[in-house]
Amino acid sequence: MRYMYLVKSACSGPPPQRLMEEIGKLAEREMKAGTVVDMGGLMPLAMGARVRLAGGKVDVIDGPFAEAKEVIGGYAIFEFKTREEALASAVEFMNLHKEYGEGWEGECEMRQLAQSPPP
């Protein structure tokens, strides 16, 4: 089963270097185990855009977004055998933030990916 993690936080600015080093070690271990499908960080909101449909009209809103209280800073897609395995991995990831994040607060939303029907 594939799971996507979306890392969200109200914190701005780059994460502490030590946290990034520890995440790198975790990522390397998971890659060797063959569980990582894809992962990455996202660029700042100022470099983004939102394409919104409202009232029958499509609008493009360039970043940064004034109303953004919580920002998705990164994502990862993993392949796990069970939900429990996926959840344990997400808890381990957030514990790295607790230990090395120097006041970082946020969440890791874990969602199972819908499977595509066979061709």
C-alpha positions as protocol buffer text, in pm:
chain_id: "A"
residue {
  index: 1
  type: MET
  ca { x: 0 y: 0 z: 0 }
}
residue {
  index: 2
  type: ARG
  ca { x: 126 y: 345 z: -86 }
}
residue {
  index: 3
  type: TYR
  ca { x: 103 y: 631 z: 159 }
}
residue {
  index: 4
  type: MET
  ca { x: 167 y: 1000 z: 111 }
}
residue {
  index: 5
  type: TYR
  ca { x: 293 y: 1216 z: 393 }
}
residue {
  index: 6
  type: LEU
  ca { x: 224 y: 1590 z: 375 }
}
residue {
  index: 7
  type: VAL
  ca { x: 430 y: 1791 z: 622 }
}
residue {
  index: 8
  type: LYS
  ca { x: 250 y: 2105 z: 738 }
}
residue {
  index: 9
  type: SER
  ca { x: 364 y: 2385 z: 964 }
}
residue {
  index: 10
  type: ALA
  ca { x: 303 y: 2749 z: 1049 }
}
residue {
  index: 11
  type: CYS
  ca { x: 680 y: 2793 z: 1091 }
}
residue {
  index: 12
  type: SER
  ca { x: 849 y: 3008 z: 832 }
}
residue {
  index: 13
  type: GLY
  ca { x: 1206 y: 3000 z: 716 }
}
residue {
  index: 14
  type: PRO
  ca { x: 1436 y: 2707 z: 654 }
}
residue {
  index: 15
  type: PRO
  ca { x: 1442 y: 2415 z: 898 }
}
residue {
  index: 16
  type: PRO
  ca { x: 1743 y: 2377 z: 1131 }
}
residue {
  index: 17
  type: GLN
  ca { x: 2045 y: 2216 z: 964 }
}
residue {
  index: 18
  type: ARG
  ca { x: 2065 y: 1936 z: 1223 }
}
residue {
  index: 19
  type: LEU
  ca { x: 1701 y: 1842 z: 1157 }
}
residue {
  index: 20
  type: MET
  ca { x: 1772 y: 1823 z: 783 }
}
residue {
  index: 21
  type: GLU
  ca { x: 2076 y: 1602 z: 849 }
}
residue {
  index: 22
  type: GLU
  ca { x: 1869 y: 1362 z: 1062 }
}
residue {
  index: 23
  type: ILE
  ca { x: 1590 y: 1353 z: 803 }
}
residue {
  index: 24
  type: GLY
  ca { x: 1857 y: 1275 z: 543 }
}
residue {
  index: 25
  type: LYS
  ca { x: 1977 y: 977 z: 748 }
}
residue {
  index: 26
  type: LEU
  ca { x: 1620 y: 851 z: 785 }
}
residue {
  index: 27
  type: ALA
  ca { x: 1557 y: 895 z: 412 }
}
residue {
  index: 28
  type: GLU
  ca { x: 1875 y: 706 z: 324 }
}
residue {
  index: 29
  type: ARG
  ca { x: 1772 y: 418 z: 551 }
}
residue {
  index: 30
  type: GLU
  ca { x: 1423 y: 405 z: 396 }
}
residue {
  index: 31
  type: MET
  ca { x: 1567 y: 416 z: 43 }
}
residue {
  index: 32
  type: LYS
  ca { x: 1793 y: 120 z: 122 }
}
residue {
  index: 33
  type: ALA
  ca { x: 1487 y: -63 z: 260 }
}
residue {
  index: 34
  type: GLY
  ca { x: 1302 y: 7 z: -65 }
}
residue {
  index: 35
  type: THR
  ca { x: 1007 y: 184 z: 98 }
}
residue {
  index: 36
  type: VAL
  ca { x: 1062 y: 533 z: -53 }
}
residue {
  index: 37
  type: VAL
  ca { x: 879 y: 597 z: -379 }
}
residue {
  index: 38
  type: ASP
  ca { x: 939 y: 975 z: -395 }
}
residue {
  index: 39
  type: MET
  ca { x: 1005 y: 1264 z: -158 }
}
residue {
  index: 40
  type: GLY
  ca { x: 1091 y: 1631 z: -162 }
}
residue {
  index: 41
  type: GLY
  ca { x: 1061 y: 1972 z: -9 }
}
residue {
  index: 42
  type: LEU
  ca { x: 855 y: 2254 z: -156 }
}
residue {
  index: 43
  type: MET
  ca { x: 982 y: 2598 z: -249 }
}
residue {
  index: 44
  type: PRO
  ca { x: 854 y: 2908 z: -61 }
}
residue {
  index: 45
  type: LEU
  ca { x: 497 y: 3032 z: -111 }
}
residue {
  index: 46
  type: ALA
  ca { x: 627 y: 3344 z: -285 }
}
residue {
  index: 47
  type: MET
  ca { x: 733 y: 3123 z: -576 }
}
residue {
  index: 48
  type: GLY
  ca { x: 396 y: 2949 z: -606 }
}
residue {
  index: 49
  type: ALA
  ca { x: 52 y: 3016 z: -744 }
}
residue {
  index: 50
  type: ARG
  ca { x: -299 y: 2895 z: -676 }
}
residue {
  index: 51
  type: VAL
  ca { x: -548 y: 2828 z: -953 }
}
residue {
  index: 52
  type: ARG
  ca { x: -894 y: 2860 z: -798 }
}
residue {
  index: 53
  type: LEU
  ca { x: -1241 y: 2788 z: -933 }
}
residue {
  index: 54
  type: ALA
  ca { x: -1511 y: 2988 z: -755 }
}
residue {
  index: 55
  type: GLY
  ca { x: -1844 y: 3120 z: -879 }
}
residue {
  index: 56
  type: GLY
  ca { x: -1787 y: 2965 z: -1221 }
}
residue {
  index: 57
  type: LYS
  ca { x: -1465 y: 3163 z: -1272 }
}
residue {
  index: 58
  type: VAL
  ca { x: -1106 y: 3036 z: -1278 }
}
residue {
  index: 59
  type: ASP
  ca { x: -854 y: 3275 z: -1120 }
}
residue {
  index: 60
  type: VAL
  ca { x: -477 y: 3258 z: -1080 }
}
residue {
  index: 61
  type: ILE
  ca { x: -342 y: 3396 z: -753 }
}
residue {
  index: 62
  type: ASP
  ca { x: 34 y: 3441 z: -731 }
}
residue {
  index: 63
  type: GLY
  ca { x: 211 y: 3373 z: -401 }
}
residue {
  index: 64
  type: PRO
  ca { x: 279 y: 3458 z: -132 }
}
residue {
  index: 65
  type: PHE
  ca { x: -67 y: 3399 z: 9 }
}
residue {
  index: 66
  type: ALA
  ca { x: -166 y: 3637 z: 288 }
}
residue {
  index: 67
  type: GLU
  ca { x: -422 y: 3399 z: 437 }
}
residue {
  index: 68
  type: ALA
  ca { x: -178 y: 3105 z: 465 }
}
residue {
  index: 69
  type: LYS
  ca { x: -174 y: 3001 z: 831 }
}
residue {
  index: 70
  type: GLU
  ca { x: -33 y: 2656 z: 766 }
}
residue {
  index: 71
  type: VAL
  ca { x: 200 y: 2567 z: 481 }
}
residue {
  index: 72
  type: ILE
  ca { x: 284 y: 2232 z: 322 }
}
residue {
  index: 73
  type: GLY
  ca { x: 663 y: 2226 z: 332 }
}
residue {
  index: 74
  type: GLY
  ca { x: 731 y: 1881 z: 192 }
}
residue {
  index: 75
  type: TYR
  ca { x: 596 y: 1544 z: 94 }
}
residue {
  index: 76
  type: ALA
  ca { x: 698 y: 1181 z: 72 }
}
residue {
  index: 77
  type: ILE
  ca { x: 543 y: 873 z: -83 }
}
residue {
  index: 78
  type: PHE
  ca { x: 620 y: 535 z: 72 }
}
residue {
  index: 79
  type: GLU
  ca { x: 529 y: 174 z: 4 }
}
residue {
  index: 80
  type: PHE
  ca { x: 438 y: -14 z: 323 }
}
residue {
  index: 81
  type: LYS
  ca { x: 277 y: -353 z: 387 }
}
residue {
  index: 82
  type: THR
  ca { x: 39 y: -223 z: 654 }
}
residue {
  index: 83
  type: ARG
  ca { x: -115 y: 98 z: 785 }
}
residue {
  index: 84
  type: GLU
  ca { x: 56 y: 32 z: 1118 }
}
residue {
  index: 85
  type: GLU
  ca { x: 397 y: 29 z: 946 }
}
residue {
  index: 86
  type: ALA
  ca { x: 314 y: 359 z: 775 }
}
residue {
  index: 87
  type: LEU
  ca { x: 197 y: 515 z: 1100 }
}
residue {
  index: 88
  type: ALA
  ca { x: 508 y: 402 z: 1289 }
}
residue {
  index: 89
  type: SER
  ca { x: 725 y: 563 z: 1020 }
}
residue {
  index: 90
  type: ALA
  ca { x: 531 y: 893 z: 1042 }
}
residue {
  index: 91
  type: VAL
  ca { x: 569 y: 894 z: 1423 }
}
residue {
  index: 92
  type: GLU
  ca { x: 944 y: 835 z: 1389 }
}
residue {
  index: 93
  type: PHE
  ca { x: 965 y: 1123 z: 1139 }
}
residue {
  index: 94
  type: MET
  ca { x: 780 y: 1361 z: 1372 }
}
residue {
  index: 95
  type: ASN
  ca { x: 998 y: 1255 z: 1666 }
}
residue {
  index: 96
  type: LEU
  ca { x: 1298 y: 1380 z: 1464 }
}
residue {
  index: 97
  type: HIS
  ca { x: 1123 y: 1719 z: 1447 }
}
residue {
  index: 98
  type: LYS
  ca { x: 1060 y: 1708 z: 1821 }
}
residue {
  index: 99
  type: GLU
  ca { x: 1423 y: 1629 z: 1899 }
}
residue {
  index: 100
  type: TYR
  ca { x: 1603 y: 1843 z: 1638 }
}
residue {
  index: 101
  type: GLY
  ca { x: 1344 y: 2100 z: 1527 }
}
residue {
  index: 102
  type: GLU
  ca { x: 1418 y: 2368 z: 1790 }
}
residue {
  index: 103
  type: GLY
  ca { x: 1057 y: 2474 z: 1858 }
}
residue {
  index: 104
  type: TRP
  ca { x: 915 y: 2349 z: 1528 }
}
residue {
  index: 105
  type: GLU
  ca { x: 544 y: 2273 z: 1548 }
}
residue {
  index: 106
  type: GLY
  ca { x: 335 y: 2115 z: 1278 }
}
residue {
  index: 107
  type: GLU
  ca { x: 196 y: 1788 z: 1157 }
}
residue {
  index: 108
  type: CYS
  ca { x: 256 y: 1506 z: 916 }
}
residue {
  index: 109
  type: GLU
  ca { x: -70 y: 1415 z: 747 }
}
residue {
  index: 110
  type: MET
  ca { x: -60 y: 1049 z: 640 }
}
residue {
  index: 111
  type: ARG
  ca { x: -296 y: 942 z: 361 }
}
residue {
  index: 112
  type: GLN
  ca { x: -321 y: 613 z: 175 }
}
residue {
  index: 113
  type: LEU
  ca { x: -313 y: 662 z: -203 }
}
residue {
  index: 114
  type: ALA
  ca { x: -609 y: 535 z: -401 }
}
residue {
  index: 115
  type: GLN
  ca { x: -511 y: 248 z: -626 }
}
residue {
  index: 116
  type: SER
  ca { x: -558 y: 285 z: -999 }
}
residue {
  index: 117
  type: PRO
  ca { x: -767 y: 14 z: -1162 }
}
residue {
  index: 118
  type: PRO
  ca { x: -567 y: -232 z: -1373 }
}
residue {
  index: 119
  type: PRO
  ca { x: -559 y: -152 z: -1749 }
}
